[in-house]
Amino acid sequence: MRKSRRQIINRIVEATGVGLVAVSLLVFFAIYRPLGNKIDAAVRTHTQLRQTVRNQQVRVDVLKKFDSDLPQAGRGISDFEADRTPARREAYSTAAHLISKLADAAGVKVSSRGYRLDTGRADDPLEHLALVIQLEGPYPKLLTFAHALETANDFLLVREFSFTPMGENEGVGLRLGADLYLTP
């Protein structure tokens, strides 16, 4: 059984083809795929790092804006304290003047008023002057007074508000508690 030359060449070509396919598969699984996985992992890491850098840059921009606005905020706080909070030595007269002016404008009668300086809050930057005001008058005018007190230019917080009937045709009584904030 002699093989012809052609059969020998065919077998050599087939063996070479099978060898090339085997080498190709070996290169694919041993080198190309692990290298591709490493490249994909590096691309994902790079993308995550770029996103982190973008996020950090946004934070830096916000902080820069905050830093540039900080001196203006300090001036705003100073202006607020100067315009809206009276000094401690002026607090009682400021409160008395404010109550009298608003009561006259609303057309109600102030039956009593009380002041108490609250210095017990050590963590607050401002002191509090507690006001207790009792008024008499028609209900709409009492509401006008309360609204005017809430919207006054001074930094004042209404904390207590109660109506009491005064009797037939005598109107209504209002007991109002508020805190006037002061600069120490």
Summary of the structure (lengths in Angstrom):
residues: 184
radius of gyration: 42.1
end to end distance: 119.5
largest distance: 137.9
contacts: 457
relative contact order: 0.11
helix: 60%
strand: 24%
